[in-house]
Amino acid sequence: MNPVTLFHLSEPLAWRALDGTWVVYQARTGAMYPLDTLAATVLTLLESAPLPTAELVSQMASESGLLADSVLADSIQDTLAQLCQLGLVAAVGGPPAW
Amino acid sequence: MRLGQLPGRELQRRLQGDGLTLRTGPFGFRLRSPLPLVAQGLAQLYAQMPLIDDGRFIDFSLDIQHGSGLHRWLRPQACFRFDGQAVFEPLPAGHAYPLLEWAMNWCISTHAHQYLILHAAVLERGGGALLMPAPPGSGKSTLCAALALSGWRLLSDELALVSVSDGRIWPLCRPVGLKNASIDVIRGFAPHAEISRVTQGTAKGSVAHMKVPDAHVARMDEAAKTRWVVFPRFQAGASTMLARRPRADTLVELARNAFNIAVQAEAGFHMLADMVEGAGCFDFRYSNLPEAVASFDCLAGGELLPAGRLASTADPLAQTLVVTP
């Protein structure tokens, strides 16, 4: 059985919304990144608890009214990959799908 | 007592002895140097600065000394020492005065972590601070000098000192560094401006410094809250243009211009975000200095356009405010 990959914030993050765009601050590196709404929502959900992709898709759909389909799942997957690359998010429990 | 009240011989005696102690902005400096160019530069550019004669705390002690060994006579050098330690590579003795200015910048930017320090010019008008971060070569200092000579109060040409407690910006009131063509541009713009002798052949080219107007030094203890963040860019032949800039992007760019954001950490991030949130954020392009100054006067007066159309944030095309065609 393949273990489920859980995603979590690599460290506590600070963020601010300025005119609808989120900017996240990573204290460990001192880096700041502007985020689109999808990335900001993913981080907000992961701030509450580590989640697998499927659960992120489900929660995102219920919060935003979007359809929990493969388009949304692919977008979240891409976003997670980028957030992992920036070191804002980490995966545990198994290798990420990408 | 002001530096300009010291007789020339006394100035030299102090510089060659225990040191000349003066205050610029919130910092006390003890300066020592036997090099005549340092004394001449200080006498010309720091005449209105208050001396510290009352045992007040000295933040930075720095020396601009002769080179050692053969360099005392052969290809004479100027060497910067901070608390007795050599910091930079020695420079030709003829570069002694710019070296002093760069050394003072270094002392502040690497030690004064009670402030969030941004690489930016700061001026004030009507109680609001205009913050202009920009890389070298952007025309920031030229614009800063012209504004300081046109009704804007100079807080700093190079280092913005942001208070970590309330986000206000504190003046430094040090001379404005001018490079290459900008020296003659400012001479032409304001023949009354007091500009030091030109030092040729530095790493930055020809450099000179413009004295801060006396009235600005007299208000050296008045901080100001940021009202505008403007990223200037000189572009030969370009029309003057002021364009709105997204605040999130402005925040990220301001952080890139911070010397010590890592030291200030999350508090610094929120401070910068607060600053950006409360300010008008713009990109500014110019080639004509009087036009550029007129644009800033309009900005301070609450008018974005002396001629042309007013921007609507709903119209992406109108995000660019062409000040003059």
Interface residues (C-beta under 8 A of the other chain):
Chain A: A14 R16 L18 D19 T21 W22 V23 Y25 A27 G30 M32 Y33 P34
Chain B: P246 R247 A248 D249 L251 V252 A255 I261 A262 A265 E266 F269 H270 A273 V276 E277
